[in-house]
Amino acid sequence: MTGGSRTAVRRQQTLRASVDWSHALLTETERILFRRLAVFLGGFDLQAAQAVCSDTGIERYQVLDQLTLLVDKSLTVADESSGRTRYRLLETVRQYALENSANPAKPMPSGRVIGITTHR
């Protein structure tokens, strides 16, 4: 999902526009969490999200509420199995979030490890 060039396949342009539209509807706190969740290469649980994503702009206690809002807006997927909830970003959505987090005006949390993956 790099760019929106005229040479891109039409469906990629449409997907990009859809994610742009969804992203534009987020609150600033939701945007912060969305960008920070991009560090997870696979699924993650609430504790991992709280550990990695809480920092300036979003407190640890806010992560669950904001994560639920991202699920409601279809930018994050919640899978429940054996009484445990795991979350994930679809890869195209994760790439979009990574592109947004690469913007120097939108820094990732300081002192965090990028590329964390948690498995079931």
Biopython code that builds the backbone (N, CA, C, O; Angstrom):
import numpy as np
from Bio.PDB.StructureBuilder import StructureBuilder

atoms = [
    (1, "MET", "N", (0.830, -1.193, 0.000)),
    (1, "MET", "CA", (0.000, 0.000, 0.000)),
    (1, "MET", "C", (0.856, 1.230, 0.000)),
    (1, "MET", "O", (0.593, 2.157, 0.767)),
    (2, "THR", "N", (1.851, 1.276, -0.815)),
    (2, "THR", "CA", (2.694, 2.453, -0.875)),
    (2, "THR", "C", (2.123, 3.424, -1.879)),
    (2, "THR", "O", (1.931, 3.091, -3.049)),
    (3, "GLY", "N", (1.853, 4.626, -1.412)),
    (3, "GLY", "CA", (1.393, 5.684, -2.292)),
    (3, "GLY", "C", (0.037, 5.431, -2.895)),
    (3, "GLY", "O", (-0.638, 4.454, -2.571)),
    (4, "GLY", "N", (-0.340, 6.308, -3.757)),
    (4, "GLY", "CA", (-1.580, 6.171, -4.481)),
    (4, "GLY", "C", (-1.318, 6.513, -5.936)),
    (4, "GLY", "O", (-2.118, 7.199, -6.572)),
    (5, "SER", "N", (-0.205, 6.039, -6.462)),
    (5, "SER", "CA", (0.214, 6.396, -7.812)),
    (5, "SER", "C", (-0.815, 5.958, -8.836)),
    (5, "SER", "O", (-1.618, 5.055, -8.600)),
    (6, "ARG", "N", (-0.769, 6.618, -9.970)),
    (6, "ARG", "CA", (-1.715, 6.318, -11.039)),
    (6, "ARG", "C", (-1.429, 4.964, -11.669)),
    (6, "ARG", "O", (-2.297, 4.384, -12.322)),
    (7, "THR", "N", (-0.212, 4.456, -11.476)),
    (7, "THR", "CA", (0.127, 3.156, -12.041)),
    (7, "THR", "C", (-0.269, 2.007, -11.117)),
    (7, "THR", "O", (-0.177, 0.844, -11.509)),
    (8, "ALA", "N", (-0.703, 2.312, -9.911)),
    (8, "ALA", "CA", (-1.122, 1.263, -8.980)),
    (8, "ALA", "C", (-2.372, 0.581, -9.496)),
    (8, "ALA", "O", (-3.202, 1.195, -10.167)),
    (9, "VAL", "N", (-2.494, -0.676, -9.179)),
    (9, "VAL", "CA", (-3.692, -1.420, -9.552)),
    (9, "VAL", "C", (-4.901, -0.730, -8.916)),
    (9, "VAL", "O", (-4.836, -0.265, -7.778)),
    (10, "ARG", "N", (-5.980, -0.673, -9.651)),
    (10, "ARG", "CA", (-7.181, 0.057, -9.208)),
    (10, "ARG", "C", (-7.657, -0.387, -7.821)),
    (10, "ARG", "O", (-8.017, 0.454, -6.997)),
    (11, "ARG", "N", (-7.664, -1.690, -7.555)),
    (11, "ARG", "CA", (-8.145, -2.158, -6.246)),
    (11, "ARG", "C", (-7.232, -1.697, -5.121)),
    (11, "ARG", "O", (-7.702, -1.475, -4.005)),
    (12, "GLN", "N", (-5.925, -1.547, -5.389)),
    (12, "GLN", "CA", (-5.016, -1.039, -4.365)),
    (12, "GLN", "C", (-5.313, 0.425, -4.070)),
    (12, "GLN", "O", (-5.262, 0.850, -2.915)),
    (13, "GLN", "N", (-5.620, 1.195, -5.102)),
    (13, "GLN", "CA", (-5.998, 2.593, -4.899)),
    (13, "GLN", "C", (-7.284, 2.672, -4.079)),
    (13, "GLN", "O", (-7.414, 3.525, -3.200)),
    (14, "THR", "N", (-8.226, 1.787, -4.367)),
    (14, "THR", "CA", (-9.494, 1.763, -3.646)),
    (14, "THR", "C", (-9.285, 1.356, -2.198)),
    (14, "THR", "O", (-9.869, 1.956, -1.296)),
    (15, "LEU", "N", (-8.452, 0.335, -1.962)),
    (15, "LEU", "CA", (-8.153, -0.093, -0.594)),
    (15, "LEU", "C", (-7.498, 1.044, 0.181)),
    (15, "LEU", "O", (-7.871, 1.322, 1.321)),
    (16, "ARG", "N", (-6.530, 1.692, -0.435)),
    (16, "ARG", "CA", (-5.840, 2.813, 0.205)),
    (16, "ARG", "C", (-6.842, 3.907, 0.574)),
    (16, "ARG", "O", (-6.801, 4.442, 1.681)),
    (17, "ALA", "N", (-7.736, 4.235, -0.350)),
    (17, "ALA", "CA", (-8.741, 5.272, -0.092)),
    (17, "ALA", "C", (-9.660, 4.868, 1.060)),
    (17, "ALA", "O", (-10.038, 5.707, 1.878)),
    (18, "SER", "N", (-10.018, 3.586, 1.124)),
    (18, "SER", "CA", (-10.881, 3.112, 2.207)),
    (18, "SER", "C", (-10.195, 3.234, 3.563)),
    (18, "SER", "O", (-10.803, 3.689, 4.532)),
    (19, "VAL", "N", (-8.930, 2.828, 3.630)),
    (19, "VAL", "CA", (-8.198, 2.911, 4.898)),
    (19, "VAL", "C", (-7.941, 4.377, 5.254)),
    (19, "VAL", "O", (-8.026, 4.750, 6.424)),
    (20, "ASP", "N", (-7.625, 5.219, 4.249)),
    (20, "ASP", "CA", (-7.470, 6.666, 4.488)),
    (20, "ASP", "C", (-8.739, 7.231, 5.119)),
    (20, "ASP", "O", (-8.676, 7.991, 6.086)),
    (21, "TRP", "N", (-9.884, 6.857, 4.568)),
    (21, "TRP", "CA", (-11.167, 7.351, 5.055)),
    (21, "TRP", "C", (-11.401, 6.910, 6.498)),
    (21, "TRP", "O", (-11.791, 7.714, 7.345)),
    (22, "SER", "N", (-11.157, 5.619, 6.773)),
    (22, "SER", "CA", (-11.332, 5.102, 8.135)),
    (22, "SER", "C", (-10.382, 5.791, 9.106)),
    (22, "SER", "O", (-10.774, 6.143, 10.219)),
    (23, "HIS", "N", (-9.149, 5.980, 8.692)),
    (23, "HIS", "CA", (-8.140, 6.621, 9.540)),
    (23, "HIS", "C", (-8.530, 8.063, 9.852)),
    (23, "HIS", "O", (-8.340, 8.532, 10.974)),
    (24, "ALA", "N", (-9.068, 8.755, 8.874)),
    (24, "ALA", "CA", (-9.466, 10.151, 9.065)),
    (24, "ALA", "C", (-10.575, 10.292, 10.104)),
    (24, "ALA", "O", (-10.712, 11.351, 10.717)),
    (25, "LEU", "N", (-11.364, 9.246, 10.308)),
    (25, "LEU", "CA", (-12.463, 9.286, 11.277)),
    (25, "LEU", "C", (-12.025, 9.005, 12.712)),
    (25, "LEU", "O", (-12.814, 9.172, 13.642)),
    (26, "LEU", "N", (-10.775, 8.579, 12.902)),
    (26, "LEU", "CA", (-10.289, 8.253, 14.242)),
    (26, "LEU", "C", (-10.018, 9.502, 15.060)),
    (26, "LEU", "O", (-9.682, 10.557, 14.523)),
    (27, "THR", "N", (-10.169, 9.362, 16.367)),
    (27, "THR", "CA", (-9.738, 10.430, 17.268)),
    (27, "THR", "C", (-8.209, 10.393, 17.336)),
    (27, "THR", "O", (-7.593, 9.426, 16.887)),
    (28, "GLU", "N", (-7.612, 11.408, 17.879)),
    (28, "GLU", "CA", (-6.146, 11.426, 17.975)),
    (28, "GLU", "C", (-5.622, 10.278, 18.835)),
    (28, "GLU", "O", (-4.598, 9.681, 18.504)),
    (29, "THR", "N", (-6.303, 9.962, 19.925)),
    (29, "THR", "CA", (-5.871, 8.851, 20.776)),
    (29, "THR", "C", (-5.968, 7.526, 20.032)),
    (29, "THR", "O", (-5.085, 6.679, 20.164)),
    (30, "GLU", "N", (-7.024, 7.336, 19.254)),
    (30, "GLU", "CA", (-7.158, 6.127, 18.440)),
    (30, "GLU", "C", (-6.046, 6.048, 17.402)),
    (30, "GLU", "O", (-5.506, 4.971, 17.152)),
    (31, "ARG", "N", (-5.701, 7.179, 16.797)),
    (31, "ARG", "CA", (-4.613, 7.206, 15.805)),
    (31, "ARG", "C", (-3.278, 6.824, 16.435)),
    (31, "ARG", "O", (-2.492, 6.084, 15.842)),
    (32, "ILE", "N", (-3.033, 7.324, 17.620)),
    (32, "ILE", "CA", (-1.786, 7.000, 18.319)),
    (32, "ILE", "C", (-1.701, 5.490, 18.545)),
    (32, "ILE", "O", (-0.688, 4.866, 18.227)),
    (33, "LEU", "N", (-2.765, 4.908, 19.092)),
    (33, "LEU", "CA", (-2.760, 3.472, 19.352)),
    (33, "LEU", "C", (-2.640, 2.691, 18.049)),
    (33, "LEU", "O", (-1.868, 1.734, 17.984)),
    (34, "PHE", "N", (-3.369, 3.065, 17.028)),
    (34, "PHE", "CA", (-3.325, 2.397, 15.727)),
    (34, "PHE", "C", (-1.897, 2.353, 15.177)),
    (34, "PHE", "O", (-1.441, 1.303, 14.725)),
    (35, "ARG", "N", (-1.196, 3.477, 15.211)),
    (35, "ARG", "CA", (0.191, 3.527, 14.726)),
    (35, "ARG", "C", (1.092, 2.633, 15.573)),
    (35, "ARG", "O", (1.954, 1.936, 15.038)),
    (36, "ARG", "N", (0.901, 2.650, 16.867)),
    (36, "ARG", "CA", (1.767, 1.863, 17.754)),
    (36, "ARG", "C", (1.516, 0.361, 17.638)),
    (36, "ARG", "O", (2.436, -0.432, 17.836)),
    (37, "LEU", "N", (0.301, -0.035, 17.325)),
    (37, "LEU", "CA", (-0.006, -1.457, 17.168)),
    (37, "LEU", "C", (0.700, -2.057, 15.952)),
    (37, "LEU", "O", (0.826, -3.277, 15.851)),
    (38, "ALA", "N", (1.149, -1.231, 15.052)),
    (38, "ALA", "CA", (1.820, -1.711, 13.833)),
    (38, "ALA", "C", (3.113, -2.462, 14.128)),
    (38, "ALA", "O", (3.611, -3.177, 13.259)),
    (39, "VAL", "N", (3.666, -2.323, 15.319)),
    (39, "VAL", "CA", (4.910, -3.027, 15.644)),
    (39, "VAL", "C", (4.700, -4.527, 15.792)),
    (39, "VAL", "O", (5.664, -5.290, 15.732)),
    (40, "PHE", "N", (3.460, -4.965, 15.986)),
    (40, "PHE", "CA", (3.188, -6.386, 16.158)),
    (40, "PHE", "C", (3.095, -7.064, 14.795)),
    (40, "PHE", "O", (2.226, -6.743, 13.985)),
    (41, "LEU", "N", (3.996, -7.998, 14.558)),
    (41, "LEU", "CA", (4.015, -8.713, 13.289)),
    (41, "LEU", "C", (2.931, -9.766, 13.215)),
    (41, "LEU", "O", (2.517, -10.159, 12.124)),
    (42, "GLY", "N", (2.474, -10.218, 14.347)),
    (42, "GLY", "CA", (1.403, -11.216, 14.410)),
    (42, "GLY", "C", (0.368, -10.738, 15.399)),
    (42, "GLY", "O", (0.229, -9.537, 15.627)),
    (43, "GLY", "N", (-0.347, -11.649, 15.978)),
    (43, "GLY", "CA", (-1.339, -11.283, 16.965)),
    (43, "GLY", "C", (-0.717, -10.844, 18.278)),
    (43, "GLY", "O", (0.472, -11.051, 18.522)),
    (44, "PHE", "N", (-1.530, -10.241, 19.106)),
    (44, "PHE", "CA", (-1.085, -9.765, 20.412)),
    (44, "PHE", "C", (-2.262, -9.793, 21.363)),
    (44, "PHE", "O", (-3.416, -9.806, 20.936)),
    (45, "ASP", "N", (-1.970, -9.801, 22.642)),
    (45, "ASP", "CA", (-3.036, -9.747, 23.631)),
    (45, "ASP", "C", (-3.046, -8.359, 24.275)),
    (45, "ASP", "O", (-2.211, -7.509, 23.965)),
    (46, "LEU", "N", (-4.001, -8.150, 25.169)),
    (46, "LEU", "CA", (-4.154, -6.844, 25.808)),
    (46, "LEU", "C", (-2.906, -6.452, 26.584)),
    (46, "LEU", "O", (-2.475, -5.301, 26.523)),
    (47, "GLN", "N", (-2.321, -7.402, 27.316)),
    (47, "GLN", "CA", (-1.150, -7.082, 28.124)),
    (47, "GLN", "C", (0.016, -6.615, 27.246)),
    (47, "GLN", "O", (0.722, -5.671, 27.601)),
    (48, "ALA", "N", (0.214, -7.268, 26.111)),
    (48, "ALA", "CA", (1.285, -6.857, 25.192)),
    (48, "ALA", "C", (0.995, -5.464, 24.636)),
    (48, "ALA", "O", (1.898, -4.633, 24.544)),
    (49, "ALA", "N", (-0.250, -5.209, 24.270)),
    (49, "ALA", "CA", (-0.621, -3.895, 23.751)),
    (49, "ALA", "C", (-0.395, -2.817, 24.808)),
    (49, "ALA", "O", (0.111, -1.739, 24.496)),
    (50, "GLN", "N", (-0.765, -3.100, 26.048)),
    (50, "GLN", "CA", (-0.558, -2.122, 27.119)),
    (50, "GLN", "C", (0.927, -1.860, 27.346)),
    (50, "GLN", "O", (1.339, -0.716, 27.534)),
    (51, "ALA", "N", (1.724, -2.920, 27.327)),
    (51, "ALA", "CA", (3.158, -2.774, 27.578)),
    (51, "ALA", "C", (3.847, -1.968, 26.480)),
    (51, "ALA", "O", (4.718, -1.144, 26.759)),
    (52, "VAL", "N", (3.459, -2.207, 25.249)),
    (52, "VAL", "CA", (4.144, -1.577, 24.122)),
    (52, "VAL", "C", (3.549, -0.216, 23.759)),
    (52, "VAL", "O", (4.284, 0.694, 23.375)),
    (53, "CYS", "N", (2.260, -0.071, 23.875)),
    (53, "CYS", "CA", (1.586, 1.103, 23.325)),
    (53, "CYS", "C", (1.347, 2.245, 24.296)),
    (53, "CYS", "O", (1.117, 3.374, 23.863)),
    (54, "SER", "N", (1.394, 1.987, 25.587)),
    (54, "SER", "CA", (1.153, 3.090, 26.523)),
    (54, "SER", "C", (2.422, 3.919, 26.649)),
    (54, "SER", "O", (3.516, 3.390, 26.843)),
    (55, "ASP", "N", (2.254, 5.206, 26.537)),
    (55, "ASP", "CA", (3.345, 6.171, 26.594)),
    (55, "ASP", "C", (2.701, 7.545, 26.451)),
    (55, "ASP", "O", (1.511, 7.702, 26.725)),
    (56, "THR", "N", (3.460, 8.520, 26.034)),
    (56, "THR", "CA", (2.928, 9.862, 25.831)),
    (56, "THR", "C", (1.732, 9.808, 24.879)),
    (56, "THR", "O", (1.819, 9.232, 23.795)),
    (57, "GLY", "N", (0.638, 10.399, 25.285)),
    (57, "GLY", "CA", (-0.548, 10.464, 24.441)),
    (57, "GLY", "C", (-1.577, 9.391, 24.718)),
    (57, "GLY", "O", (-2.738, 9.537, 24.335)),
    (58, "ILE", "N", (-1.173, 8.310, 25.380)),
    (58, "ILE", "CA", (-2.130, 7.256, 25.719)),
    (58, "ILE", "C", (-1.641, 6.534, 26.971)),
    (58, "ILE", "O", (-0.522, 6.023, 27.018)),
    (59, "GLU", "N", (-2.488, 6.507, 27.959)),
    (59, "GLU", "CA", (-2.150, 5.866, 29.225)),
    (59, "GLU", "C", (-2.501, 4.382, 29.163)),
    (59, "GLU", "O", (-3.332, 3.963, 28.358)),
    (60, "ARG", "N", (-1.866, 3.603, 30.010)),
    (60, "ARG", "CA", (-2.083, 2.151, 30.049)),
    (60, "ARG", "C", (-3.566, 1.803, 30.226)),
    (60, "ARG", "O", (-4.077, 0.899, 29.565)),
    (61, "TYR", "N", (-4.249, 2.520, 31.112)),
    (61, "TYR", "CA", (-5.658, 2.226, 31.377)),
    (61, "TYR", "C", (-6.565, 2.543, 30.181)),
    (61, "TYR", "O", (-7.696, 2.060, 30.132)),
    (62, "GLN", "N", (-6.094, 3.343, 29.218)),
    (62, "GLN", "CA", (-6.898, 3.708, 28.051)),
    (62, "GLN", "C", (-6.815, 2.681, 26.921)),
    (62, "GLN", "O", (-7.655, 2.682, 26.021)),
    (63, "VAL", "N", (-5.817, 1.814, 26.963)),
    (63, "VAL", "CA", (-5.550, 0.923, 25.837)),
    (63, "VAL", "C", (-6.743, 0.028, 25.515)),
    (63, "VAL", "O", (-7.100, -0.100, 24.344)),
    (64, "LEU", "N", (-7.365, -0.588, 26.497)),
    (64, "LEU", "CA", (-8.491, -1.487, 26.232)),
    (64, "LEU", "C", (-9.645, -0.749, 25.554)),
    (64, "LEU", "O", (-10.179, -1.226, 24.553)),
    (65, "ASP", "N", (-10.030, 0.397, 26.084)),
    (65, "ASP", "CA", (-11.139, 1.148, 25.489)),
    (65, "ASP", "C", (-10.820, 1.561, 24.056)),
    (65, "ASP", "O", (-11.666, 1.436, 23.170)),
    (66, "GLN", "N", (-9.609, 2.049, 23.826)),
    (66, "GLN", "CA", (-9.223, 2.497, 22.496)),
    (66, "GLN", "C", (-9.098, 1.320, 21.534)),
    (66, "GLN", "O", (-9.443, 1.435, 20.358)),
    (67, "LEU", "N", (-8.607, 0.196, 22.031)),
    (67, "LEU", "CA", (-8.493, -1.014, 21.220)),
    (67, "LEU", "C", (-9.883, -1.507, 20.807)),
    (67, "LEU", "O", (-10.084, -1.922, 19.665)),
    (68, "THR", "N", (-10.831, -1.460, 21.731)),
    (68, "THR", "CA", (-12.209, -1.849, 21.435)),
    (68, "THR", "C", (-12.797, -0.947, 20.349)),
    (68, "THR", "O", (-13.515, -1.421, 19.468)),
    (69, "LEU", "N", (-12.497, 0.331, 20.411)),
    (69, "LEU", "CA", (-12.986, 1.254, 19.377)),
    (69, "LEU", "C", (-12.380, 0.934, 18.017)),
    (69, "LEU", "O", (-13.066, 1.029, 16.999)),
    (70, "LEU", "N", (-11.107, 0.555, 17.985)),
    (70, "LEU", "CA", (-10.471, 0.175, 16.718)),
    (70, "LEU", "C", (-11.083, -1.104, 16.159)),
    (70, "LEU", "O", (-11.213, -1.251, 14.944)),
    (71, "VAL", "N", (-11.459, -2.024, 17.035)),
    (71, "VAL", "CA", (-12.153, -3.244, 16.594)),
    (71, "VAL", "C", (-13.519, -2.863, 16.027)),
    (71, "VAL", "O", (-13.907, -3.347, 14.963)),
    (72, "ASP", "N", (-14.246, -2.002, 16.728)),
    (72, "ASP", "CA", (-15.570, -1.573, 16.265)),
    (72, "ASP", "C", (-15.491, -0.887, 14.899)),
    (72, "ASP", "O", (-16.439, -0.947, 14.116)),
    (73, "LYS", "N", (-14.363, -0.239, 14.618)),
    (73, "LYS", "CA", (-14.175, 0.477, 13.352)),
    (73, "LYS", "C", (-13.479, -0.383, 12.297)),
    (73, "LYS", "O", (-13.088, 0.110, 11.239)),
    (74, "SER", "N", (-13.329, -1.676, 12.600)),
    (74, "SER", "CA", (-12.763, -2.667, 11.678)),
    (74, "SER", "C", (-11.315, -2.389, 11.273)),
    (74, "SER", "O", (-10.887, -2.812, 10.199)),
    (75, "LEU", "N", (-10.563, -1.692, 12.107)),
    (75, "LEU", "CA", (-9.139, -1.492, 11.842)),
    (75, "LEU", "C", (-8.281, -2.485, 12.612)),
    (75, "LEU", "O", (-7.087, -2.625, 12.348)),
    (76, "THR", "N", (-8.893, -3.166, 13.558)),
    (76, "THR", "CA", (-8.230, -4.218, 14.325)),
    (76, "THR", "C", (-9.203, -5.389, 14.415)),
    (76, "THR", "O", (-10.415, -5.191, 14.498)),
    (77, "VAL", "N", (-8.673, -6.598, 14.398)),
    (77, "VAL", "CA", (-9.490, -7.806, 14.472)),
    (77, "VAL", "C", (-9.317, -8.412, 15.857)),
    (77, "VAL", "O", (-8.195, -8.523, 16.353)),
    (78, "ALA", "N", (-10.422, -8.802, 16.483)),
    (78, "ALA", "CA", (-10.390, -9.487, 17.778)),
    (78, "ALA", "C", (-10.823, -10.930, 17.571)),
    (78, "ALA", "O", (-11.891, -11.199, 17.021)),
    (79, "ASP", "N", (-9.983, -11.849, 18.015)),
    (79, "ASP", "CA", (-10.291, -13.279, 17.941)),
    (79, "ASP", "C", (-10.389, -13.819, 19.355)),
    (79, "ASP", "O", (-9.455, -13.673, 20.144)),
    (80, "GLU", "N", (-11.517, -14.444, 19.681)),
    (80, "GLU", "CA", (-11.679, -15.024, 21.011)),
    (80, "GLU", "C", (-11.629, -16.536, 20.916)),
    (80, "GLU", "O", (-12.330, -17.146, 20.109)),
    (81, "SER", "N", (-10.791, -17.134, 21.750)),
    (81, "SER", "CA", (-10.650, -18.580, 21.764)),
    (81, "SER", "C", (-10.271, -19.007, 23.175)),
    (81, "SER", "O", (-9.379, -18.422, 23.789)),
    (82, "SER", "N", (-10.939, -20.011, 23.676)),
    (82, "SER", "CA", (-10.668, -20.544, 25.019)),
    (82, "SER", "C", (-10.716, -19.457, 26.087)),
    (82, "SER", "O", (-9.925, -19.470, 27.031)),
    (83, "GLY", "N", (-11.637, -18.525, 25.935)),
    (83, "GLY", "CA", (-11.801, -17.472, 26.929)),
    (83, "GLY", "C", (-10.744, -16.379, 26.882)),
    (83, "GLY", "O", (-10.719, -15.515, 27.758)),
    (84, "ARG", "N", (-9.874, -16.395, 25.885)),
    (84, "ARG", "CA", (-8.825, -15.380, 25.747)),
    (84, "ARG", "C", (-9.055, -14.601, 24.460)),
    (84, "ARG", "O", (-9.423, -15.177, 23.436)),
    (85, "THR", "N", (-8.842, -13.314, 24.514)),
    (85, "THR", "CA", (-8.982, -12.479, 23.329)),
    (85, "THR", "C", (-7.603, -12.087, 22.825)),
    (85, "THR", "O", (-6.757, -11.605, 23.579)),
    (86, "ARG", "N", (-7.398, -12.307, 21.534)),
    (86, "ARG", "CA", (-6.166, -11.886, 20.859)),
    (86, "ARG", "C", (-6.567, -10.935, 19.743)),
    (86, "ARG", "O", (-7.637, -11.060, 19.148)),
    (87, "TYR", "N", (-5.701, -10.003, 19.479)),
    (87, "TYR", "CA", (-5.964, -8.976, 18.490)),
    (87, "TYR", "C", (-4.914, -9.063, 17.386)),
    (87, "TYR", "O", (-3.832, -9.621, 17.572)),
    (88, "ARG", "N", (-5.265, -8.495, 16.230)),
    (88, "ARG", "CA", (-4.301, -8.426, 15.145)),
    (88, "ARG", "C", (-4.742, -7.364, 14.151)),
    (88, "ARG", "O", (-5.919, -7.016, 14.062)),
    (89, "LEU", "N", (-3.783, -6.870, 13.419)),
    (89, "LEU", "CA", (-4.063, -5.988, 12.299)),
    (89, "LEU", "C", (-3.902, -6.810, 11.031)),
    (89, "LEU", "O", (-2.950, -7.582, 10.914)),
    (90, "LEU", "N", (-4.812, -6.658, 10.083)),
    (90, "LEU", "CA", (-4.598, -7.271, 8.786)),
    (90, "LEU", "C", (-3.317, -6.682, 8.205)),
    (90, "LEU", "O", (-3.010, -5.517, 8.456)),
    (91, "GLU", "N", (-2.575, -7.451, 7.445)),
    (91, "GLU", "CA", (-1.257, -7.001, 6.990)),
    (91, "GLU", "C", (-1.308, -5.703, 6.191)),
    (91, "GLU", "O", (-0.439, -4.849, 6.363)),
    (92, "THR", "N", (-2.296, -5.535, 5.330)),
    (92, "THR", "CA", (-2.375, -4.292, 4.563)),
    (92, "THR", "C", (-2.650, -3.096, 5.476)),
    (92, "THR", "O", (-2.137, -2.000, 5.245)),
    (93, "VAL", "N", (-3.449, -3.310, 6.497)),
    (93, "VAL", "CA", (-3.750, -2.250, 7.461)),
    (93, "VAL", "C", (-2.509, -1.971, 8.318)),
    (93, "VAL", "O", (-2.226, -0.816, 8.635)),
    (94, "ARG", "N", (-1.775, -3.011, 8.689)),
    (94, "ARG", "CA", (-0.536, -2.838, 9.456)),
    (94, "ARG", "C", (0.486, -2.035, 8.652)),
    (94, "ARG", "O", (1.166, -1.169, 9.202)),
    (95, "GLN", "N", (0.594, -2.317, 7.366)),
    (95, "GLN", "CA", (1.522, -1.573, 6.509)),
    (95, "GLN", "C", (1.120, -0.097, 6.448)),
    (95, "GLN", "O", (1.980, 0.783, 6.473)),
    (96, "TYR", "N", (-0.154, 0.165, 6.369)),
    (96, "TYR", "CA", (-0.652, 1.542, 6.372)),
    (96, "TYR", "C", (-0.255, 2.240, 7.678)),
    (96, "TYR", "O", (0.227, 3.373, 7.669)),
    (97, "ALA", "N", (-0.466, 1.552, 8.788)),
    (97, "ALA", "CA", (-0.110, 2.127, 10.092)),
    (97, "ALA", "C", (1.392, 2.363, 10.191)),
    (97, "ALA", "O", (1.819, 3.373, 10.752)),
    (98, "LEU", "N", (2.197, 1.454, 9.660)),
    (98, "LEU", "CA", (3.653, 1.636, 9.662)),
    (98, "LEU", "C", (4.058, 2.857, 8.847)),
    (98, "LEU", "O", (4.938, 3.617, 9.252)),
    (99, "GLU", "N", (3.420, 3.041, 7.707)),
    (99, "GLU", "CA", (3.694, 4.226, 6.888)),
    (99, "GLU", "C", (3.405, 5.497, 7.671)),
    (99, "GLU", "O", (4.168, 6.460, 7.604)),
    (100, "ASN", "N", (2.308, 5.500, 8.410)),
    (100, "ASN", "CA", (1.941, 6.673, 9.204)),
    (100, "ASN", "C", (2.884, 6.874, 10.384)),
    (100, "ASN", "O", (3.160, 8.010, 10.770)),
    (101, "SER", "N", (3.381, 5.780, 10.959)),
    (101, "SER", "CA", (4.279, 5.910, 12.109)),
    (101, "SER", "C", (5.669, 6.344, 11.681)),
    (101, "SER", "O", (6.446, 6.814, 12.513)),
    (102, "ALA", "N", (6.003, 6.199, 10.403)),
    (102, "ALA", "CA", (7.311, 6.621, 9.901)),
    (102, "ALA", "C", (7.407, 8.137, 9.793)),
    (102, "ALA", "O", (8.500, 8.675, 9.616)),
    (103, "ASN", "N", (6.292, 8.822, 9.897)),
    (103, "ASN", "CA", (6.263, 10.268, 9.841)),
    (103, "ASN", "C", (6.895, 10.829, 11.113)),
    (103, "ASN", "O", (6.421, 10.530, 12.209)),
    (104, "PRO", "N", (7.962, 11.640, 10.994)),
    (104, "PRO", "CA", (8.640, 12.174, 12.189)),
    (104, "PRO", "C", (7.736, 13.019, 13.087)),
    (104, "PRO", "O", (8.016, 13.181, 14.275)),
    (105, "ALA", "N", (6.665, 13.551, 12.530)),
    (105, "ALA", "CA", (5.740, 14.343, 13.335)),
    (105, "ALA", "C", (4.836, 13.458, 14.196)),
    (105, "ALA", "O", (4.090, 13.956, 15.039)),
    (106, "LYS", "N", (4.908, 12.141, 13.976)),
    (106, "LYS", "CA", (4.072, 11.190, 14.700)),
    (106, "LYS", "C", (4.954, 10.100, 15.284)),
    (106, "LYS", "O", (4.900, 8.961, 14.818)),
    (107, "PRO", "N", (5.758, 10.408, 16.280)),
    (107, "PRO", "CA", (6.719, 9.421, 16.776)),
    (107, "PRO", "C", (6.090, 8.225, 17.476)),
    (107, "PRO", "O", (5.005, 8.312, 18.050)),
    (108, "MET", "N", (6.809, 7.101, 17.411)),
    (108, "MET", "CA", (6.441, 5.898, 18.148)),
    (108, "MET", "C", (6.851, 6.110, 19.602)),
    (108, "MET", "O", (7.619, 7.030, 19.883)),
    (109, "PRO", "N", (6.370, 5.298, 20.526)),
    (109, "PRO", "CA", (6.759, 5.445, 21.921)),
    (109, "PRO", "C", (8.261, 5.274, 22.080)),
    (109, "PRO", "O", (8.870, 4.410, 21.450)),
    (110, "SER", "N", (8.843, 6.098, 22.919)),
    (110, "SER", "CA", (10.280, 6.028, 23.129)),
    (110, "SER", "C", (10.661, 4.781, 23.902)),
    (110, "SER", "O", (9.915, 4.328, 24.770)),
    (111, "GLY", "N", (11.834, 4.219, 23.583)),
    (111, "GLY", "CA", (12.351, 3.079, 24.317)),
    (111, "GLY", "C", (11.613, 1.779, 24.070)),
    (111, "GLY", "O", (11.749, 0.843, 24.858)),
    (112, "ARG", "N", (10.845, 1.692, 23.011)),
    (112, "ARG", "CA", (10.086, 0.478, 22.720)),
    (112, "ARG", "C", (10.826, -0.331, 21.655)),
    (112, "ARG", "O", (11.583, 0.210, 20.850)),
    (113, "VAL", "N", (10.589, -1.624, 21.677)),
    (113, "VAL", "CA", (11.179, -2.524, 20.686)),
    (113, "VAL", "C", (10.228, -2.648, 19.521)),
    (113, "VAL", "O", (9.044, -2.927, 19.712)),
    (114, "ILE", "N", (10.724, -2.445, 18.326)),
    (114, "ILE", "CA", (9.896, -2.544, 17.125)),
    (114, "ILE", "C", (9.966, -3.986, 16.604)),
    (114, "ILE", "O", (11.027, -4.609, 16.645)),
    (115, "GLY", "N", (8.860, -4.503, 16.127)),
    (115, "GLY", "CA", (8.830, -5.831, 15.535)),
    (115, "GLY", "C", (8.527, -6.929, 16.552)),
    (115, "GLY", "O", (8.929, -8.076, 16.354)),
    (116, "ILE", "N", (7.842, -6.605, 17.611)),
    (116, "ILE", "CA", (7.480, -7.596, 18.624)),
    (116, "ILE", "C", (6.349, -8.460, 18.090)),
    (116, "ILE", "O", (5.394, -7.955, 17.501)),
    (117, "THR", "N", (6.463, -9.749, 18.299)),
    (117, "THR", "CA", (5.405, -10.680, 17.935)),
    (117, "THR", "C", (5.088, -11.521, 19.146)),
    (117, "THR", "O", (5.995, -12.035, 19.801)),
    (118, "THR", "N", (3.813, -11.670, 19.454)),
    (118, "THR", "CA", (3.421, -12.568, 20.530)),
    (118, "THR", "C", (2.592, -13.663, 19.917)),
    (118, "THR", "O", (1.738, -13.391, 19.073)),
    (119, "HIS", "N", (2.817, -14.883, 20.316)),
    (119, "HIS", "CA", (2.108, -16.031, 19.759)),
    (119, "HIS", "C", (1.182, -16.620, 20.806)),
    (119, "HIS", "O", (1.315, -16.350, 21.999)),
    (120, "ARG", "N", (0.255, -17.417, 20.347)),
    (120, "ARG", "CA", (-0.697, -18.071, 21.244)),
    (120, "ARG", "C", (-0.011, -19.060, 22.127)),
    (120, "ARG", "O", (-0.659, -19.708, 22.949)),
]
sb = StructureBuilder()
sb.init_structure("model")
sb.init_model(0)
sb.init_chain("A")
sb.init_seg("    ")
for serial, (resi, resn, name, xyz) in enumerate(atoms, 1):
    if name == "N":
        sb.init_residue(resn, " ", resi, " ")
    sb.init_atom(name, np.array(xyz, "f"), 0.0, 1.0, " ", f" {name:<3s}", serial, name[0])
structure = sb.get_structure()
